[in-house]
Amino acid sequence: MGWSRLETRAAILDYLWRSGGSFRPQLISHVGLTDASVSRILNDLRSEGLIDEARRRASYRGGPSVFLSLNEARHLGAIELSNGVVHAGLGSLGGKVALSAAWPLADGASAVATQQAIEGAIVQLRSWAQDLAQPLAQIAISVPGYRPERVANPIISFDGARTLDQIEAQLPGTPVAIANSIVARTLSHRISVSPTPKEDPYLYLFLGHGVGAAFVDEHGEGEGLTIYELGHNVIAREGLRCRCGHRGCLEAYVSTGALADLLAVPEGEILAGRMPAVDDLPPSVLREIEHRLVELGLVVGNALNLKHVSRIIVAGWPEWLGRRAKDSLVAGID
């Protein structure tokens, strides 16, 4: 298969998360590696306190008796910049959220204001870790528009180097991973469904405060994800102004902020899932929403010309429209 040691670790942890735990033969079969290779990684994960082993009888005669799972006693920290808020969270390796806090952050906030909110989140994580009396296994940070090679983030003022320095000062030695928001959301979707040995590649599309997409190939190299800069495709050269500073970006038409303007409601109502009844919408507003989803479909269709996939998963506010949203998207794609 040609996986690196890091990729093998990720595949094992991913499977244990998604399956809720596994006997060794099933784990080996799923990741497609030798018993010796898997054993070496499991020894590392065991010594790091990331996995548990429990005695459990298999459902068939003569089967294994050691059941592997993620260690629920170890915790992760998370910082997310989204929807005008800096969120901090603490959760177990198995995904149980223990604690959370938030700091409001407006669109266009200055670099100083953004970093102050992030520092508040870091200090809070340190306090939680002290209460646990154990180091965090990792801190994961999700940032819209983030790419490590970018000098400046077009969406939000985020200083990655300073953030890492602040974490090292407050939580020395803690591993840190920073990812683009769409990567985090796509991975969140992927690990929420049961693992299958032959998952076909697909496009994951999210419409929220921001708009993003990623191609997912379970059997591809690395994370198996390729970000597609969908939200900032220009669909109208002199169109609505986007929060990135340009005009006519798709995001300016199909984000929750754009939808809020059409519905004449605060964006917070949409983000909280408090949507008006579709049948109560003025016909002109409903036609405009459907038209914008057709435009979205056109952009998605162009993406599929670059990389063909067998299915598309759409997350976010279009679920509210049900079949109307699907029909509009398909009309644009076709």
C-alpha positions in Angstrom: 0.0 0.0 0.0 3.0 2.3 0.6 1.7 4.1 3.6 4.0 6.1 5.9 4.1 5.3 9.6 2.1 8.5 10.3 -0.6 7.4 7.7 -0.7 4.0 9.3 -1.3 5.5 12.7 -4.0 7.7 11.3 -5.7 4.7 9.6 -5.8 2.7 12.8 -7.1 5.5 15.0 -9.7 6.4 12.3 -11.0 2.8 12.2 -11.1 2.5 16.0 -13.0 5.8 16.2 -15.5 4.9 13.5 -16.0 1.3 14.5 -16.2 2.0 18.3 -13.5 -0.5 18.8 -12.3 -3.7 17.2 -10.7 -7.0 17.6 -7.2 -7.2 16.0 -8.1 -9.4 13.0 -10.9 -7.0 11.9 -8.6 -4.1 12.3 -5.8 -5.7 10.3 -8.3 -6.7 7.6 -9.6 -3.1 7.3 -6.3 -1.2 7.1 -4.8 -3.9 4.8 -1.4 -4.2 6.5 0.5 -7.0 8.0 0.1 -8.2 11.5 3.6 -7.2 12.3 3.1 -3.6 10.9 -0.1 -3.1 12.9 1.5 -4.5 16.0 4.3 -2.0 16.0 1.9 0.9 15.7 -0.4 -0.5 18.4 2.6 -0.8 20.7 3.3 2.9 20.1 -0.3 3.9 20.7 -0.5 1.8 23.8 2.7 3.3 25.3 1.3 6.8 24.6 -1.9 6.0 26.4 -4.1 6.4 23.3 -5.7 3.0 23.2 -7.2 0.6 25.7 -7.2 -3.2 25.6 -10.1 -5.1 27.3 -10.9 -8.8 27.6 -14.0 -9.5 25.5 -15.1 -12.8 23.9 -15.6 -12.7 20.2 -19.0 -13.7 18.8 -17.5 -16.9 17.2 -15.8 -19.9 18.7 -12.0 -19.7 18.9 -12.0 -16.0 18.1 -9.8 -13.3 19.7 -10.3 -12.2 23.3 -8.6 -8.8 23.3 -10.8 -5.8 22.2 -9.0 -2.6 21.2 -10.6 0.9 21.6 -9.6 4.5 22.1 -8.7 5.5 25.6 -11.7 7.5 27.0 -9.6 8.7 29.9 -7.4 10.8 27.5 -8.6 14.2 26.3 -8.2 16.5 23.3 -8.5 20.2 23.2 -10.1 22.1 20.2 -10.2 25.7 19.0 -12.6 26.6 16.2 -12.9 29.9 14.5 -16.3 30.0 12.8 -19.6 31.8 12.6 -18.3 35.0 14.3 -17.1 33.0 17.3 -13.9 31.5 18.7 -14.9 28.2 20.3 -12.9 26.1 22.7 -13.7 22.6 23.6 -12.5 19.6 25.6 -13.4 16.1 24.7 -12.4 12.5 25.1 -10.6 10.5 22.4 -13.9 8.8 21.7 -15.6 12.0 20.9 -17.5 12.8 24.0 -17.6 16.6 24.6 -16.8 17.4 28.2 -16.6 21.2 28.3 -16.9 24.1 25.9 -16.7 27.9 25.9 -17.0 30.7 23.3 -15.7 34.2 22.6 -17.6 36.4 20.1 -15.7 37.6 17.1 -17.2 39.7 14.4 -16.4 39.4 10.7 -13.5 41.7 9.9 -12.2 41.7 13.4 -8.7 43.1 13.7 -5.7 40.8 14.2 -5.3 42.0 17.7 -9.0 41.2 18.6 -8.7 37.8 17.0 -5.5 36.9 18.8 -6.9 38.0 22.1 -9.9 35.7 21.7 -7.6 32.8 20.7 -5.4 33.5 23.7 -8.5 33.4 25.9 -9.3 30.0 24.4 -5.8 28.7 25.0 -5.8 29.8 28.6 -9.1 28.1 29.1 -7.7 24.8 27.7 -4.8 25.1 30.1 -7.3 25.5 33.0 -9.2 22.4 31.9 -6.0 20.4 31.5 -5.0 21.4 35.0 -8.3 20.3 36.4 -7.8 16.9 34.6 -4.3 16.6 36.1 -3.1 15.2 32.8 -1.7 16.6 29.6 -3.9 16.9 26.6 -3.2 14.3 23.9 -3.5 17.1 21.2 -4.9 20.5 20.4 -6.7 20.7 17.1 -7.4 24.2 15.5 -9.9 24.8 12.8 -9.6 28.1 10.8 -11.6 29.2 7.7 -9.4 30.0 4.7 -6.3 28.4 6.3 -3.5 27.1 4.2 0.0 26.8 5.7 1.7 28.2 2.6 -0.4 31.4 2.7 1.2 34.6 4.0 -2.2 36.2 4.9 -5.5 34.6 5.4 -8.2 36.1 3.1 -11.1 35.3 5.5 -9.9 36.0 9.0 -6.8 37.6 10.7 -5.0 34.4 12.0 -1.4 34.3 13.0 -0.5 30.7 13.1 3.1 31.2 14.4 1.9 33.4 17.3 -0.8 30.9 18.2 1.7 28.1 18.3 4.0 30.2 20.6 1.0 30.9 22.9 0.1 27.3 23.1 3.7 26.3 23.9 3.8 28.9 26.6 0.6 27.8 28.3 0.7 24.0 27.5 4.3 23.1 26.7 5.0 20.1 24.7 1.3 19.6 23.6 1.0 18.4 19.9 -0.9 20.9 17.7 -2.7 20.4 14.4 -4.1 23.4 12.4 -6.5 22.7 9.5 -8.8 24.6 7.2 -12.4 24.6 8.4 -13.7 22.6 5.4 -11.1 19.9 6.1 -12.2 19.7 9.8 -15.9 19.5 8.7 -15.2 16.9 6.1 -13.2 14.7 8.5 -16.0 15.2 11.1 -18.5 13.8 8.5 -16.2 11.0 7.5 -15.6 9.7 11.0 -19.3 10.0 11.9 -20.2 7.1 9.5 -19.3 3.5 9.8 -16.1 2.4 8.0 -16.5 0.4 4.8 -13.7 -1.4 2.9 -14.6 0.1 -0.5 -15.8 3.7 -0.1 -16.1 5.4 -3.5 -14.7 8.9 -3.8 -17.2 11.7 -3.2 -17.5 15.5 -3.0 -18.4 17.0 0.4 -20.0 20.4 0.1 -20.8 22.6 3.1 -23.0 25.8 3.1 -22.8 27.8 6.3 -21.3 31.1 7.4 -18.7 30.1 4.8 -18.9 27.9 1.8 -16.4 25.1 1.1 -15.9 21.8 -0.5 -13.5 18.9 -0.5 -13.0 15.8 -2.6 -12.7 12.7 -0.4 -11.0 9.5 -1.4 -10.8 7.0 1.5 -8.0 5.2 -0.2 -6.1 8.2 -1.4 -2.7 9.3 -0.1 -2.3 11.2 3.1 -5.6 12.4 4.6 -7.5 11.4 1.4 -8.8 15.0 1.1 -8.4 17.6 -1.5 -9.8 21.1 -0.8 -11.7 22.8 -3.6 -11.9 26.6 -3.4 -15.6 26.6 -4.3 -16.9 29.5 -2.2 -14.7 32.1 -3.8 -15.4 31.2 -7.4 -16.7 34.5 -9.0 -20.1 34.0 -10.6 -20.9 37.8 -11.1 -18.0 40.1 -11.9 -19.7 43.2 -10.4 -21.9 41.3 -8.0 -22.4 41.3 -4.3 -19.4 42.0 -2.1 -17.9 39.0 -0.3 -16.3 39.1 3.1 -13.0 38.2 1.4 -13.1 41.7 -0.2 -13.9 40.8 -3.7 -17.2 41.0 -5.6 -19.4 38.3 -7.0 -18.0 35.3 -5.1 -20.4 32.4 -4.8 -20.2 32.7 -1.0 -21.8 36.1 -1.2 -24.9 34.4 -2.7 -25.3 31.1 -0.9 -23.8 31.5 2.6 -26.0 31.8 5.6 -25.3 35.5 5.7 -26.7 35.8 2.1 -29.7 33.7 3.0 -30.4 35.9 6.0 -30.5 39.0 3.8 -33.0 37.3 1.5 -35.2 36.1 4.4 -34.8 39.4 6.3 -33.8 37.6 9.5 -30.6 37.8 11.6 -28.0 35.3 10.5 -27.9 33.9 14.0 -31.4 32.6 13.6 -30.3 30.5 10.6 -27.1 29.3 12.3 -29.3 28.2 15.2 -31.6 26.2 12.8 -34.6 28.5 13.4 -35.8 28.6 9.8 -39.2 29.9 8.5 -41.6 27.5 6.9 -40.8 27.1 3.2 -44.4 27.3 2.3 -44.7 30.7 4.0 -41.9 32.3 1.8 -42.9 34.9 -0.8 -42.7 33.3 -4.2 -40.1 35.8 -5.4 -37.8 34.9 -2.5 -38.2 31.2 -3.0 -37.4 31.6 -6.8 -34.3 33.6 -5.9 -33.0 31.0 -3.5 -33.6 28.2 -6.0 -31.8 30.3 -8.7 -28.8 30.7 -6.5 -28.7 27.0 -5.8 -28.7 26.5 -9.6 -25.7 28.8 -9.8 -24.1 26.7 -7.0 -24.8 23.6 -9.1 -23.0 25.2 -12.1 -19.9 25.7 -10.0 -20.1 22.2 -8.6 -20.4 20.9 -12.2 -17.2 22.7 -13.2 -15.5 21.0 -10.2 -16.7 17.6 -11.3 -15.1 18.2 -14.7 -11.8 18.4 -12.9 -12.4 15.3 -10.7 -15.3 12.9 -11.4 -17.0 11.4 -8.3 -20.0 9.1 -8.0 -21.9 11.2 -5.4 -22.1 14.5 -3.7 -22.9 15.1 0.0 -24.4 18.5 0.8 -24.4 19.7 4.4 -25.7 23.0 5.9 -28.8 25.0 5.3 -30.0 23.5 2.0 -31.5 20.6 4.0 -34.2 23.1 5.0 -35.4 23.2 1.4 -35.5 19.5 1.0 -36.3 18.3 -2.5 -36.3 21.8 -3.9 -32.7 22.2 -3.0 -31.7 18.9 -4.6 -33.6 19.6 -7.8 -32.0 23.1 -8.1 -28.5 21.8 -7.6 -29.0 18.9 -10.0 -30.4 21.4 -12.6 -27.2 23.4 -12.3 -24.9 20.4 -12.4 -26.5 19.0 -15.5 
